[in-house]
Amino acid sequence: MIAEVMVTIVVISGIAAVLSALLNLSDALVNNYGRVKVTINKKREIEVDGGATLLSTLASEKIFVPSACGGKGSCGLCKVRVLTDIGPVFPTEITYLNKEEAESGVRLSCQIKVKKDTNIEIPEELFNIGEFKARVISLCDVTYDIKELNLMLEKDIEFKAGQYVQLIVPPYDKIRESTMRAYSISSPPFQRKVIQLLVRLVPNGAATTYIHKHMKKDEQLTILGSFGEFYLRESSADIIFVAGGSGMAPIKSIVQEMLRTGIERETYFFFGARGVADLMYTELFRRVEADHEHFHYVPALSAPEEDSDWKGDTGLITDVLDSYLTRQGDREREAYLCGSPGMIEACVNSVLKKHGVQEDMIFFDKFG
């Protein structure tokens, strides 16, 4: 029954996306909106050609709103508050807006077009988002389906450990236009000239296919950043990190930053993988564990290979996490989760809440 509902939702979303694209095409062919003004936060005004999406209009003025899907309407990150009446919420937006957001004028900037003078509100920090030219200095496999990508930037970038950038890859093969996707930075913030990304190959993924099969050393790219609210908070609570796959990236960045500032809080890093072939940076985290008494690395395999001689924890990462927290008893904890939506929801609802971790102490970054 759940599977049928999910299929229905996907089909409806797909139909809505197709209809939106057709309407946009028709609108572009028929209408000419001339020059229009966009007033931002009641203090900054830009004059632009009307007819483009608000997301691309702002980007043309070097104001970059987060968009993990590159403006395709499938991530829900590009929210802005529109103070001007521009009509009802579109079907392509409904999935990503709660009732309060919809009633207060929040819209997806990739789905709405600038057709008349418009007033909007965006977070002030978006004015500090930069555009960076980058050169590929290395690209290597860390597992059979995850590549480590290192980029040399033309200028320093500032970010908090755990944040992400948007990477723009060029057209190739049958992909006729540039593709923008979000990737968490896996290198530490004190390394400002070179950043590292971990990219898992997604079947038929436009950006990941390019990175895994077409990208070359010394290639020139463009990135936007930094974005995101996934970073370590200041408190005295124990730290629980949980990650799977390329969800390793922001946790790796945070841990490396902790090494610089000092690991004084009890910290547990639970990394879930299917088999030994899915593990990465094991030696790095084992060294951190050996050198810092408050840091504990707990990799767990749900289906270890029979010939792997695996001696670590086995089972789903949720079960391993539950077992550790049960043995530790009641403690004040702060949790940071990064991985698939299913893994995160299971950890939050079946484990963390059960052990008394408050919702405002749980932070997560969902990877598709």
matplotlib code that plots the C-alpha trace (Angstrom):
import matplotlib.pyplot as plt

x = [0.0, 2.8, 4.7, 1.5, 1.1, 4.7, 4.4, 1.2, 3.0, 6.0, 3.7, 1.7, 4.9, 6.2, 3.0, 3.0, 6.7, 5.8, 2.8, 4.9, 7.6, 5.0, 3.4, 6.8, 7.6, 4.2, 4.7, 8.1, 6.9, 3.8, 4.6, 7.1, 7.2, 9.8, 11.9, 10.7, 12.0, 12.7, 13.0, 14.9, 14.5, 12.9, 16.3, 17.9, 16.4, 17.4, 16.0, 15.8, 14.2, 10.9, 9.9, 12.7, 12.4, 13.1, 16.0, 17.7, 16.9, 18.6, 21.6, 22.1, 22.6, 25.1, 22.6, 22.6, 19.7, 20.3, 19.2, 20.4, 18.6, 19.7, 16.3, 14.3, 11.8, 12.8, 14.7, 12.6, 15.6, 15.2, 12.5, 12.0, 9.2, 7.3, 5.5, 3.7, 0.6, 1.8, -1.0, -1.7, 0.9, 1.7, 1.3, 5.0, 5.5, 2.9, 5.0, 7.8, 5.8, 4.0, 0.8, 2.5, 5.0, 2.3, 0.1, 3.0, 4.0, 7.0, 7.5, 10.0, 12.1, 12.7, 9.0, 7.8, 8.5, 9.3, 6.5, 6.0, 7.5, 8.0, 9.0, 10.8, 12.6, 15.7, 18.2, 20.8, 23.6, 22.7, 24.3, 27.6, 27.4, 30.2, 30.9, 34.3, 36.2, 37.8, 40.3, 40.2, 43.5, 42.6, 39.8, 40.1, 38.0, 37.5, 34.9, 33.6, 30.9, 32.2, 34.9, 36.9, 37.1, 39.6, 39.3, 41.7, 39.8, 40.9, 40.3, 39.7, 36.3, 34.9, 32.5, 31.5, 32.4, 29.3, 28.1, 27.9, 28.6, 26.7, 28.8, 28.0, 29.0, 29.0, 26.7, 27.8, 26.5, 22.7, 22.7, 22.3, 22.6, 24.7, 23.7, 24.0, 24.0, 24.8, 27.7, 28.8, 32.4, 34.5, 37.6, 38.0, 37.3, 40.9, 41.8, 40.3, 42.0, 41.4, 38.1, 37.2, 33.9, 32.6, 30.4, 28.5, 27.5, 23.7, 22.4, 21.4, 22.4, 23.3, 26.0, 27.3, 27.6, 29.7, 31.9, 32.5, 32.9, 33.8, 35.6, 39.3, 42.2, 42.9, 39.3, 37.8, 34.5, 32.4, 31.0, 28.7, 28.9, 28.8, 25.3, 23.6, 22.6, 24.3, 27.2, 28.4, 26.6, 28.2, 27.1, 28.4, 26.3, 27.8, 28.0, 26.5, 27.4, 25.6, 26.3, 26.1, 27.7, 28.7, 27.0, 30.5, 31.5, 30.1, 31.0, 34.6, 34.8, 33.4, 35.7, 38.8, 37.8, 37.3, 40.9, 42.1, 39.9, 40.2, 37.9, 36.7, 33.1, 32.4, 32.0, 30.7, 30.8, 28.5, 29.1, 26.8, 27.7, 26.6, 30.0, 33.8, 33.9, 31.6, 33.9, 36.2, 38.7, 38.8, 42.4, 41.9, 39.2, 41.0, 44.0, 41.7, 40.3, 43.7, 45.0, 41.9, 40.3, 36.9, 36.5, 35.0, 34.6, 31.9, 31.7, 28.9, 28.2, 24.7, 25.9, 29.6, 31.2, 31.7, 35.4, 36.0, 37.0, 35.0, 35.4, 33.5, 29.8, 27.2, 23.6, 21.6, 23.2, 20.0, 20.3, 23.9, 23.2, 20.3, 22.6, 25.3, 22.9, 21.2, 24.5, 25.5, 22.3, 20.8, 23.1, 22.7, 23.2, 23.3, 22.9, 24.1, 22.8, 23.8, 22.6, 19.5, 16.1, 15.1, 18.1, 17.7, 14.0, 14.6, 17.4, 15.3, 12.0, 13.1, 16.3, 17.1, 13.6, 13.4, 16.6, 15.4, 17.3, 15.3, 14.2, 16.0, 19.2, 18.9, 20.4, 20.4, 21.4, 19.4, 21.1, 19.0]
y = [0.0, 2.4, 1.6, 2.3, 5.6, 6.6, 5.6, 7.7, 10.7, 10.3, 10.1, 13.1, 15.1, 14.0, 15.1, 18.4, 19.0, 18.3, 20.6, 23.3, 23.0, 23.2, 26.3, 27.9, 27.2, 28.6, 31.7, 32.4, 32.2, 34.3, 37.0, 39.8, 41.4, 44.1, 45.5, 44.9, 45.7, 43.3, 44.8, 42.6, 42.9, 46.4, 48.0, 46.7, 47.1, 45.4, 46.0, 43.0, 41.6, 40.0, 36.4, 34.4, 32.4, 34.3, 31.8, 32.5, 36.2, 36.6, 34.4, 36.8, 39.5, 37.3, 36.6, 32.9, 31.1, 27.4, 24.9, 21.3, 20.2, 23.1, 24.7, 21.6, 21.9, 18.6, 19.6, 22.4, 24.4, 27.6, 29.1, 32.9, 35.0, 36.9, 40.0, 40.8, 38.9, 36.7, 34.2, 30.9, 28.3, 25.9, 22.1, 21.7, 23.7, 22.1, 19.1, 21.4, 24.0, 23.5, 25.3, 28.1, 28.8, 28.8, 31.2, 33.6, 33.9, 31.5, 30.2, 28.1, 30.6, 28.1, 27.7, 31.3, 33.9, 37.6, 39.0, 42.4, 44.5, 42.2, 42.5, 39.6, 38.7, 36.4, 35.6, 38.4, 35.8, 35.0, 38.3, 36.8, 33.7, 33.8, 32.4, 30.6, 29.4, 26.0, 23.6, 19.9, 18.9, 15.3, 12.8, 9.3, 6.4, 6.0, 3.2, 1.4, 4.1, 7.2, 9.5, 12.1, 15.3, 18.0, 21.5, 24.4, 27.7, 31.0, 32.7, 31.7, 30.4, 30.8, 28.1, 26.3, 22.7, 20.7, 23.2, 22.6, 24.1, 24.0, 22.5, 23.4, 20.8, 21.5, 19.9, 16.5, 13.7, 14.1, 16.5, 19.8, 22.3, 22.9, 21.0, 22.3, 20.0, 20.4, 18.6, 18.8, 19.9, 17.1, 19.2, 21.4, 25.2, 26.2, 24.7, 27.6, 27.4, 23.7, 22.0, 18.4, 16.8, 13.2, 12.2, 9.0, 7.7, 7.9, 5.8, 8.1, 11.1, 14.0, 15.5, 12.3, 10.5, 13.4, 13.5, 9.8, 9.1, 12.4, 14.8, 15.2, 16.6, 20.3, 20.9, 24.3, 24.4, 26.9, 26.5, 28.6, 28.7, 28.2, 27.1, 25.2, 25.0, 21.7, 22.5, 21.8, 23.7, 24.9, 23.0, 20.5, 17.6, 14.4, 14.4, 11.6, 11.5, 9.1, 8.8, 6.4, 6.5, 10.0, 11.3, 10.9, 14.2, 16.9, 14.7, 14.3, 18.1, 18.7, 16.1, 17.6, 21.1, 19.5, 18.2, 21.8, 23.3, 20.3, 17.3, 17.8, 16.5, 12.8, 12.1, 8.9, 8.6, 5.7, 4.9, 2.5, 0.5, -2.7, -4.4, -3.7, -2.4, 0.5, 1.7, 4.7, 6.7, 4.0, 4.5, 8.2, 7.8, 5.0, 7.3, 10.0, 7.5, 6.4, 9.9, 11.4, 9.7, 11.4, 10.3, 6.9, 5.5, 2.8, 1.5, -1.1, -3.5, -4.7, -7.4, -8.1, -10.2, -13.9, -13.7, -10.3, -11.5, -8.5, -8.2, -4.9, -4.3, -5.8, -5.0, -2.0, 1.2, 2.0, -1.2, -0.6, 3.0, 1.8, -0.8, 1.7, 4.3, 1.7, 0.6, 4.2, 5.0, 8.5, 11.3, 14.7, 14.2, 16.2, 14.3, 15.0, 12.7, 12.6, 10.1, 8.8, 10.1, 6.6, 6.1, 9.5, 9.0, 5.6, 7.0, 9.9, 8.2, 4.7, 5.4, 9.0, 10.0, 6.7, 7.6, 11.1, 13.2, 16.4, 17.4, 20.7, 18.8, 16.7, 18.1, 16.4, 16.6, 14.4, 13.0, 11.7]
z = [0.0, 0.9, -2.3, -4.3, -2.6, -3.2, -6.9, -7.2, -5.6, -8.0, -11.0, -9.9, -9.3, -12.7, -14.5, -12.6, -13.7, -17.3, -17.2, -15.6, -18.3, -21.1, -19.5, -19.2, -22.8, -23.9, -21.7, -23.1, -26.7, -26.3, -23.7, -23.5, -20.0, -20.7, -17.9, -14.3, -10.9, -8.1, -4.6, -2.1, 1.6, 1.1, 0.6, -2.6, -6.1, -9.3, -12.8, -15.1, -18.2, -17.2, -18.0, -16.4, -13.1, -10.0, -9.3, -12.6, -12.4, -9.0, -10.2, -13.2, -10.6, -8.6, -5.9, -5.5, -3.8, -2.7, -5.3, -5.0, -8.1, -10.3, -10.6, -11.7, -8.8, -7.2, -4.0, -2.4, -1.2, -3.2, -1.0, -0.8, 0.6, -2.0, -0.7, -4.0, -5.1, -8.0, -8.0, -6.3, -5.4, -8.2, -8.0, -8.4, -5.2, -2.9, -1.9, -0.5, 1.4, 4.7, 5.5, 7.4, 4.6, 1.9, 3.9, 4.5, 0.9, 0.7, -2.8, -4.8, -6.7, -9.5, -10.2, -10.3, -13.0, -12.7, -14.8, -13.0, -10.3, -7.3, -3.6, -2.0, 1.2, 1.4, 4.1, 4.4, 4.2, 0.6, -0.4, 0.7, -1.5, -4.0, -7.5, -7.8, -10.8, -10.0, -11.6, -11.1, -9.5, -8.7, -9.1, -7.5, -6.4, -2.6, -3.1, -6.3, -6.7, -4.8, -6.2, -4.2, -6.2, -5.3, -6.7, -6.7, -6.5, -8.0, -4.6, -1.0, 0.0, 3.5, 4.9, 8.1, 8.4, 7.2, 4.6, 0.8, -2.6, -5.9, -8.7, -12.3, -14.9, -18.6, -21.3, -22.6, -24.7, -24.7, -21.8, -23.8, -21.0, -17.9, -14.8, -11.2, -8.2, -4.5, -2.8, 0.8, 1.3, 2.9, 3.5, 6.5, 6.5, 7.2, 3.8, 1.8, -1.6, -2.2, -1.5, -1.6, -2.6, -2.4, -5.3, -5.4, -8.9, -9.3, -12.1, -15.0, -12.8, -15.1, -12.9, -11.2, -14.6, -15.9, -12.8, -12.8, -16.6, -18.3, -16.0, -16.5, -14.5, -15.0, -16.3, -15.4, -13.6, -11.6, -8.1, -6.0, -2.2, 0.6, 1.6, 4.4, 8.1, 8.8, 11.1, 14.6, 17.4, 20.5, 23.6, 26.2, 25.0, 23.7, 19.9, 17.8, 14.1, 11.9, 8.1, 5.2, 1.8, 0.5, 3.7, 5.0, 3.4, 5.9, 8.9, 7.7, 7.4, 10.8, 12.4, 10.8, 12.1, 15.6, 15.4, 14.9, 17.7, 20.1, 20.7, 24.3, 24.0, 23.9, 20.2, 18.5, 14.7, 13.4, 9.8, 8.1, 5.0, 3.3, 3.0, 3.4, -0.2, 0.9, 3.7, 3.2, 5.2, 7.8, 8.6, 9.0, 11.6, 13.4, 13.8, 15.2, 17.6, 18.7, 19.3, 21.0, 24.0, 23.5, 19.8, 19.0, 15.4, 14.9, 11.4, 11.0, 8.0, 7.3, 4.9, 5.3, 2.6, 3.7, 2.9, 4.5, 8.0, 9.3, 13.1, 13.7, 14.4, 12.1, 11.4, 10.3, 11.6, 13.4, 15.4, 16.2, 17.3, 19.5, 21.1, 21.9, 23.3, 25.5, 27.0, 27.7, 29.5, 29.9, 28.7, 27.1, 23.4, 20.1, 16.9, 13.3, 10.6, 6.9, 4.4, 2.7, 3.9, 4.9, 7.1, 8.8, 9.5, 11.0, 13.2, 14.4, 14.9, 16.0, 18.0, 18.9, 20.2, 22.1, 23.9, 24.8, 22.2, 21.8, 18.3, 18.6, 19.2, 16.0, 12.8, 9.5, 5.8, 3.5, 0.4, -2.5]

ax = plt.figure().add_subplot(projection="3d")
ax.plot(x, y, z, "-o")
ax.set_aspect("equal")
plt.show()
